[in-house]
Amino acid sequence: MGKPIRDSRAVDVPLAAECIAYYGEAIDKVYDEVAPTGPSDVVTLVREPLGVVGAVVPWNFPLLMASWKVGPALATGNSVVLKPAEQSPLTALRLAELAAEAGVPDGVLQVVPGFGETAGQALGRHMDVDLVAFTGSTEVGKLFLRYSGESNMKRLALECGGKSPHIVMQDCGDLDAAAEAAAWGVFYNQGEVCNAGSRLLVHESLKDELLERIVRVAETIRPGDPLDPETRMGAIVDRTQLERVLGYIDAGRDQGADLHLGGGQVLEESGGYFVEPTIFDAVSNEMRIAREEIFGPVLATIPFGDEEEAIEIANDTVYGLAAAVWTNDLSRAHRVSRALRAGVVWVNCFDRGDITAPFGGFKQSGFGRDKSIHALEKYTDLKTIWIAID
């Protein structure tokens, strides 16, 4: 899908293995409960598998996103039908082969490659699928809501789009670190990341200086052959996504944003779909590049005057997946983190995490959580067993 091979080797594969191991080791640490009833009754609260889980995963992290669904779903005793994105089915098929070699019984993990309109919709409408765990666009997430209502009211866990605000306050203590994080927060994986920090909200007193430092970082990030171990930024996944990204860059220009860096397709002679790191300045939060998920290496810079305005701009979006704030004021860090409507908030860093911390969003970024012990909850039903003893 265009990902640099260095990231596949250093991030996707080891984190996928870690995820499967984590849930295998965690499941026997999850206990049922006994309710505090009177002496005449014993009441147990037990968790049971839902049954059949449909997992529909995207192309930007095809192996890792599959592991985030398959690991906890299998650990809690479900069977899984995995539908990979049509652009990236091969890792899912290999995962199923490895599962069979590891002793997973036939039929417990099945992979059904296909298009969303056919295979994905079939899972969403199937009367014997008890839950669909989906990662992808908000548009498709809403289709699964419809499929559920029109079929068996199956459970849904939706991790959808984002337009994450990356907020740099006037008391940021390390502008170089903030610039590095802001650049990689939107250019990593060619910007094809749901929680990409695509909106840079920066205090007006720091904007020019911070942009200068971000440009210096961006100029070291050049698209190249994804199979070259030295490449740090690869190719856009396909022509459809390339045209989408370039269309948003055109829209930014047309709506009056200042193209500060990049903005073009490069390496066309290679036959690949490469877009250079792109930075817009003088963006208002009403522009399309500030409101819609681009899923490409495009940063929209929005100045603000004070903390209240920063929070207002950050929350003025239909999404609520992630956010970040840079400040040396501990009270401000707590205050702003609580005020931001996002499922994950980073302070003085960006895109950090591990398998122990939940990941998921608010608002139209969806509901349900991947990763951590909390991910196990959505793959189970809670049953009350009330026993009278006299």
Residue pairs with C-beta under 8 A, 6 or more apart in sequence:
1 59
1 60
1 62
1 87
1 88
1 192
1 237
2 190
2 226
2 234
2 235
2 236
2 237
2 272
2 273
3 12
3 60
3 189
3 190
3 226
3 234
4 224
4 226
4 228
4 231
4 232
4 233
4 234
5 226
5 227
5 228
5 229
5 231
6 229
6 230
6 231
6 232
7 188
7 189
11 64
12 61
12 63
12 64
13 63
15 64
15 67
15 355
16 63
16 64
16 66
16 67
17 67
18 355
19 64
19 67
19 68
19 71
19 355
19 371
20 67
20 70
20 71
22 71
22 355
22 356
23 71
23 72
23 74
23 75
23 375
23 376
24 71
24 75
26 75
26 373
26 376
27 75
27 76
27 376
29 373
30 47
30 373
30 376
32 44
32 45
32 46
32 47
33 44
33 45
34 42
34 43
34 44
34 45
35 43
35 44
35 45
35 384
37 43
40 388
40 389
40 390
41 386
41 387
41 388
41 389
42 386
42 387
42 389
43 384
43 385
43 386
43 387
44 384
44 385
44 387
45 382
45 383
45 384
45 385
46 382
46 383
46 385
47 76
47 380
47 381
47 382
47 383
48 77
48 380
48 381
48 383
49 76
49 77
49 78
49 379
49 380
49 381
50 78
50 130
50 131
50 155
50 379
50 380
50 381
51 78
51 79
51 128
51 130
52 78
52 79
52 80
52 81
52 128
52 129
52 130
52 131
53 69
53 73
53 78
53 79
53 80
53 81
53 129
53 130
53 131
53 132
53 133
53 379
54 80
54 81
54 83
54 123
54 124
54 126
54 129
54 131
54 132
54 133
55 66
55 69
55 70
55 73
55 80
55 81
55 82
55 83
55 132
55 133
55 134
56 83
56 116
56 120
56 123
56 124
56 132
56 133
56 134
56 135
56 136
56 144
57 65
57 66
57 69
57 82
57 83
57 84
57 85
57 92
57 134
57 135
57 136
58 65
58 85
58 135
58 136
59 84
59 85
59 86
59 87
59 88
59 237
60 189
60 192
60 193
60 194
60 237
60 295
61 189
62 84
62 85
62 88
62 89
62 91
62 92
63 91
63 92
63 95
65 135
66 82
66 84
66 91
66 92
66 95
67 95
68 135
68 370
68 371
68 375
69 80
69 82
69 133
69 135
69 370
70 80
70 82
70 95
70 109
72 375
72 376
72 379
73 80
73 133
73 379
74 80
74 104
74 108
74 109
75 376
76 376
76 379
76 380
78 130
78 379
79 107
79 108
79 109
79 110
80 108
80 109
80 110
81 110
81 111
81 112
81 123
81 129
82 92
82 95
82 96
82 109
82 110
82 111
82 112
83 111
83 112
83 113
83 114
83 119
83 120
83 123
84 91
84 92
84 93
84 111
84 113
85 116
85 136
86 113
86 114
86 115
86 116
87 237
87 238
88 237
89 111
89 113
92 111
92 113
93 111
93 113
95 109
95 111
96 109
96 110
96 111
99 108
99 109
100 106
112 119
112 123
113 119
114 120
116 140
120 140
121 143
121 147
123 129
123 132
124 132
124 143
124 144
124 147
124 148
124 151
124 154
125 147
125 150
125 151
126 151
127 151
127 152
129 152
129 154
130 154
130 155
131 154
131 155
131 156
131 157
131 378
131 379
132 144
132 147
132 148
132 154
132 155
132 156
132 157
133 156
133 157
133 368
133 378
133 379
134 140
134 141
134 144
134 156
134 157
134 158
134 159
134 160
134 366
135 159
135 160
135 194
135 370
136 159
136 160
137 160
137 161
137 293
138 160
138 161
138 293
138 318
138 319
138 364
138 365
138 366
140 160
141 158
141 160
141 364
141 366
144 156
144 158
145 156
145 158
148 154
148 155
148 156
155 378
156 367
156 368
157 366
157 367
157 368
157 378
158 366
158 367
158 368
159 194
159 321
159 359
159 360
159 361
159 365
159 366
159 368
159 370
160 194
160 319
160 321
160 361
160 364
160 365
160 366
161 194
161 293
161 319
161 321
161 364
161 365
162 194
162 195
162 196
162 198
162 293
162 319
162 320
162 321
162 322
162 361
162 365
163 198
163 199
163 290
163 291
163 292
163 293
163 317
163 318
163 319
164 185
164 195
164 196
164 197
164 198
164 199
164 319
164 321
164 322
164 323
164 324
164 342
165 197
165 199
165 201
165 313
165 314
165 317
165 323
165 324
165 340
166 181
166 182
166 185
166 186
166 197
166 199
166 200
166 201
166 323
166 324
166 350
167 201
167 202
167 310
167 314
167 323
167 324
167 325
167 326
167 336
168 175
168 178
168 182
168 200
168 201
168 202
168 203
168 206
168 210
168 326
169 203
169 307
169 310
169 325
169 326
169 327
169 329
169 332
169 336
170 203
170 205
170 206
171 327
171 328
171 329
171 332
172 178
172 206
172 326
172 327
172 328
173 327
173 328
173 348
174 326
174 348
175 206
175 209
175 210
175 213
176 213
177 348
178 210
178 213
178 326
179 210
179 213
179 214
179 216
179 217
180 217
181 197
181 324
181 326
181 349
181 350
181 351
182 197
182 200
182 210
182 214
182 299
182 350
183 214
183 217
183 218
183 221
183 277
183 299
184 217
184 221
184 350
184 351
185 196
185 197
185 324
185 350
185 351
186 196
186 197
186 198
186 200
186 297
186 298
186 299
187 218
187 221
187 233
187 277
187 297
187 299
188 196
188 351
189 234
190 223
190 233
190 234
190 235
190 236
190 275
190 296
190 297
191 198
191 245
191 294
191 295
191 296
191 297
191 298
192 236
192 237
192 241
192 295
192 296
193 295
193 351
194 293
194 321
194 365
195 321
195 322
195 344
195 351
196 295
197 299
197 322
197 324
197 350
197 351
198 293
198 294
198 298
198 299
198 300
199 285
199 290
199 300
199 302
199 314
199 317
200 210
200 214
200 299
200 300
200 301
200 302
201 302
201 303
201 304
201 310
201 313
201 314
202 210
202 211
202 301
202 302
202 303
202 304
203 303
203 304
203 305
203 310
204 303
204 304
204 305
207 281
207 301
207 303
211 260
211 279
211 281
211 301
214 279
214 299
215 260
215 261
215 279
218 261
218 262
218 277
218 279
219 261
221 232
221 233
221 277
222 232
222 233
222 276
223 231
223 233
223 234
223 235
223 266
223 267
223 274
223 275
223 276
224 230
224 231
224 232
224 233
224 234
224 267
225 231
225 234
225 270
226 234
226 235
233 277
233 297
234 274
235 272
235 273
235 274
236 242
236 245
236 273
236 274
236 275
236 296
237 273
238 273
239 273
241 273
241 295
241 296
242 265
242 273
242 275
244 294
244 295
244 296
245 275
245 294
245 295
245 296
245 297
245 298
246 265
246 275
248 288
248 289
248 292
248 294
248 296
248 298
249 259
249 263
249 278
249 289
249 298
251 287
251 288
251 289
252 259
252 280
252 283
252 287
252 288
252 289
252 298
252 300
253 259
253 263
255 287
255 288
255 289
256 282
256 287
257 280
257 281
257 282
257 283
257 287
257 289
257 300
258 280
258 281
258 282
259 278
259 279
259 280
260 279
260 280
260 281
260 301
261 277
261 278
261 279
262 275
262 276
262 277
262 278
262 279
262 297
263 276
263 278
264 275
264 276
265 273
265 274
265 275
265 276
266 274
266 275
266 276
267 274
268 274
275 296
275 297
276 297
277 297
277 299
278 296
278 297
278 298
278 299
279 298
279 299
279 301
280 289
280 298
280 299
280 300
280 301
281 301
282 301
283 289
283 290
283 300
283 301
283 302
284 290
284 302
285 291
285 302
285 313
285 316
285 317
287 300
289 298
289 300
290 300
290 302
291 317
291 318
293 319
302 313
304 310
304 313
307 332
307 335
307 336
310 336
311 336
311 339
311 340
314 323
314 340
315 339
315 340
315 341
317 363
318 363
318 364
319 361
319 363
319 364
319 365
320 341
320 342
320 343
320 361
320 362
320 363
320 364
320 365
321 342
321 343
321 344
321 360
321 361
321 362
321 365
321 366
322 342
322 343
322 344
322 345
322 346
322 351
322 361
323 340
323 342
323 344
323 345
323 346
324 345
324 346
324 347
324 349
324 350
325 332
325 333
325 336
325 337
325 340
325 345
325 346
325 347
325 348
326 347
326 348
327 333
327 336
327 347
327 348
333 347
333 348
337 345
337 347
341 362
341 363
342 361
342 362
342 365
343 358
343 359
343 360
343 361
343 362
343 365
343 369
344 353
344 359
344 360
344 361
346 352
353 359
353 371
355 371
355 372
356 371
356 372
356 373
357 371
357 372
358 369
358 370
358 371
358 372
358 374
358 375
359 369
359 370
359 371
359 372
360 366
360 367
360 368
360 369
360 370
361 367
368 378
369 375
369 378
